[in-house]
Structures are given as C-alpha cells and as structure tokens.
C-alpha cells in the first residue's frame, strides 16, 4: 500500500465508511483506510480531531466516469401494475 501524503482530519461522528465515501466515492474503500491507519482500527465512530493518512487507491476506470441513466434501468410502470 502506498500513502498519498494527504491526510483527513476527522469530524465528530465520522466513520471509516463515511470517510471512504467522501474521499474516494465509495464505502468499499474503508478497508484501505483501515489498513493505512492501524492505530485507529478500534474506532467505530470518530470523536473528532483524529488525523488519518489517505492511501493511494486504484479506482477502476469504469467506476470513475460512471454516468447511470436511471430511466434506462427503471421501468415507467411497476411490473405488478402492468
């Protein structure tokens, strides 16, 4: 794992999941944050002021520019109403 050299100062109430969502756009990167900050691994909810090191995370290209057209996936009428 490579650290980016950037940090995140936690606010009260934040979690690894919420920070991963804010910093990387997806909660699934919480494990990467945990691995980069083992000294905080027992924190479920941050009290505020903790400084986390942000690791470099490889985001697949198909996730970077993912523009989902919700109309394409959502039927105009619910199936049980047809």
C-alpha positions in Angstrom: 0.0 0.0 0.0 1.2 3.5 -0.9 0.2 6.5 1.1 -0.8 9.6 -0.9 0.8 12.0 1.5 -2.6 13.6 2.1 -4.5 13.4 5.3 -8.1 13.7 6.5 -8.9 15.3 9.8 -11.9 13.6 11.2 -15.0 15.3 12.4 -17.1 14.0 15.3 -19.4 11.3 14.1 -17.5 10.2 11.0 -16.7 6.6 10.4 -14.2 4.8 8.1 -17.1 4.1 5.7 -18.3 7.7 5.6 -14.7 9.0 5.0 -14.1 6.4 2.3 -17.3 7.6 0.6 -16.3 11.3 0.9 -12.7 10.8 -0.2 -13.0 8.0 -2.8 -16.6 8.0 -3.8 -17.3 4.5 -2.4 -17.6 3.0 1.0 -15.8 -0.2 -0.2 -12.5 1.6 0.3 -13.0 1.7 4.1 -10.7 -1.4 4.4 -7.9 0.5 2.6 -8.3 3.4 5.1 -8.2 0.9 8.0 -5.1 -0.7 6.6 -3.4 2.6 6.3 -4.3 3.7 9.8 -4.0 0.6 12.1 -3.7 2.8 15.2 -7.3 3.8 14.7 -8.7 0.3 13.9 -10.7 0.2 17.1 -12.6 3.4 16.4 -16.1 2.8 15.2 -17.1 6.4 15.3 -14.5 9.2 15.5 -14.7 11.8 18.2 -13.1 14.5 16.1 -9.6 15.6 15.5 -8.1 12.3 14.6 -5.8 12.6 11.6 -5.9 9.7 9.0 -3.4 9.1 6.3 -5.0 8.6 3.0 -3.7 5.7 0.9 -3.5 5.7 -2.9 -6.5 3.7 -4.1 -6.8 2.4 -7.6 -10.3 3.2 -8.8 -11.2 1.1 -11.9 -11.9 3.2 -15.0 -15.4 2.0 -15.4 -16.2 3.4 -11.9 -14.5 6.8 -12.4 -16.9 8.2 -15.0 -19.9 6.2 -14.3 -22.9 8.0 -15.6 -26.0 5.9 -14.9 -29.2 6.9 -16.7 -31.8 5.9 -14.1 -34.6 6.0 -16.8 -32.7 3.2 -18.6 -33.0 0.9 -15.5 -36.3 2.0 -14.1 -39.4 0.8 -15.9 -42.1 3.5 -16.5 -44.7 1.4 -14.7 -44.1 -1.1 -11.8 -44.2 -4.7 -13.1 -47.1 -5.6 -10.8 -49.2 -2.7 -12.3 -48.9 -3.9 -15.9 
